[in-house]
Amino acid sequence: MTHAEILAAAGLTKTDLAGGTLAVHSPIDGAEIAKVHETQAGDMPAIIARSQAAFRQWRDVPAPRRGELVRLLGEELRAAKAALGALVTLEVGKITSEGLGEVQEMIDICDFAVGLSRQLYGLTIASERPGHRMAETWHPLGPVGIISAFNFPVAVWSWNAALALVCGNPVIWKPSEKTPLTAIATHKIMERALARFGDAPEGLCQLVIGGPAVGDALVSSKDVPVLSATGSTRMGSIVGPKVAARWGRPILELGGNNAMIVAPSADLEMAVRAIAFGAVGTAGQRCTSLRRLIVHRSVRDDLVKRLAKVYAKLPVGDPRKAGTLIGPLIDIGSRDRMLKQLEKAKAEGGKVHGGQAVEGVKGGAYVTPALVEMPGQTATVCEECFAPILYVLTYDTLDEALTLQNEVPQGLSSCIFTLNLREAETFLSASGSDCGIANVNIGPSGAEIGGAFGGEKETGGGRESGSDAWKGYMRRQTSTVNFSAKLPLAQGVEFPV
C-alpha cells in the first residue's frame, strides 16, 4: 500500500492531514505525510474545564456501565486492527508484526478493563470498637492527563485510558509530536465507540496536539489530578516536580537501561533468541530494550561468537517488507546520537561489532545493530541510548553480576538466563534485581498486560496496565460506621463531657 492508501484506510481525511503547522514525516523514507493542526495553548483551560464537567457526570455512572464503553472500544479496535497497525508502521517504523502487536495490546487492555469494571474491590476492616464497622472504598479521582511517547504511540494511551475510564475518570491525551497521526486515528476509533455507547458526557475523551506549551498546561493544572507521562528521564525530572508541587499524582514511565545476566548453566540457544529480540526489536527503541549483557566468563566467548553471527545477518530495511526484522530509527537525530554514543564507547575501550549507518536507503535513518564488548561498566554504559546498542560485560560471581545490573540509575526491566534454581530465586529475591520487572529465562521486553508495568529509581516509580495499577487512578476512602448506642474512642482514650 502507498502512504496515501494507509492513511485513508486508517480513516484520516484531508482535513486531518493538511493545513496545519506540525509537519509529520515517515521514518521509513523521510517523506512528509501530513501537516497537522495543533492545539493552541490558550485553548487548554477550556479543554480542561470540559473534562472536569464530564467528570461530574461520569463518576456517578455505575462502573460496569463504564466498562461497557471500554468493551465497545475493544470491538472497534478489533475491526480497525489491520489499518491502525499499518499506520503505526508508517509513522513509527515498526515492522508489520510489531505494529499489529501494539494494536493487539490495546485490545487486550480493553478486555482486562472490562473485567475490572466489576472488580473495583475495597475492604472490610475489623474495628477495635464494639458496634462499629470499618471499610475501605475507592472512588473516581478526576481528569487524567496522558502524555505518550513516539515508540508506543497508541498502546500506552490505551493502558491509561481503559483503566481511567472504568475507574470513573475522563482523559485528555497529548501524544508525541512525532506521532500525532496514530493518535488522531485512535481518537476517531474512540469516537465511534462513544457514539455506540450513546450517553457519555461531552469531553470524556479529548485529544490535544502540540509541543511543550500544551503539555505544560496539563502538567501544571490543578484540575488534572492524575498526570501519566511516558518519556525520557530528563522529561520526568521536569514533569514530576511540577505535578507534585500542585499536589497532583504523577505516574511516570521513564528511562530503562535493562540487563540480562547469562549464567554458566544458561540455555545459550534460548538466550541468543531472547537477546536478539530484546536488543534489536523496534530498532532498540523500547524502554524495555536490552542494553546490557552481563555474561559469566565461562560462556562469554561462546555467546559473543553466536551473537556476532546472528547480528551479521539480521535483515535491516523497509519494515513493511516480509522478512525485515529491523526498521528505521525514528529520525536522523536518533541515528546521529547512536553513532556518537558508539564513538564514546570506543574511547572507553569498547570493541564495536556492527553499528554502521546503512547507506543507499533514501530518507530513512537505518543502522545495523551494534554489539559492543566493554572492559567494564563505564559512564557510557550507564547512559540510556534509545538505539540498538548492546554492551557486553563479564562477571565471575552472581553477586558481582547483580551489582553490575543494579548500579545504573535506571530500574525498569531485568532478566537472568539460568537453569540453577538458587540463582533464579536469588535474582528474584529482595537482594536480587532492583527493577520493577524481573524475568527468568525470557528477555526484558514484551511484557504482558496482566502485570503492572513500570520501574524504580530514575524510571520514575509509576505503574500502569495490569494487577492493581488501577488504584493509581482512584482515591482511597476509609470509613467507619457506628451502629451501637455508645461512643467509644479508639486506643482507649477517655474524654468525658
Beta strands, then each sheet from edge to edge (+ up, - down):
strand 1: 22-25
strand 2: 32-36
strand 3: 123-125
strand 4: 132-140
strand 5: 144-147
strand 6: 171-174
strand 7: 205-207
strand 8: 226-230
strand 9: 249-253
strand 10: 258-262
strand 11: 290-296
strand 12: 351-354
strand 13: 370-373
strand 14: 389-395
strand 15: 410-411
strand 16: 413-417
strand 17: 437-440
strand 18: 452-453
strand 19: 456-457
strand 20: 464-465
strand 21: 474-482
sheet 1: 1+ 2-
sheet 2: 3+ 4- 21+
sheet 3: 7+ 6+ 5+ 8+ 9+
sheet 4: 12+ 13- 14- 11- 10- 16- 17-
sheet 5: 15+ 19-
sheet 6: 18+ 20-
end
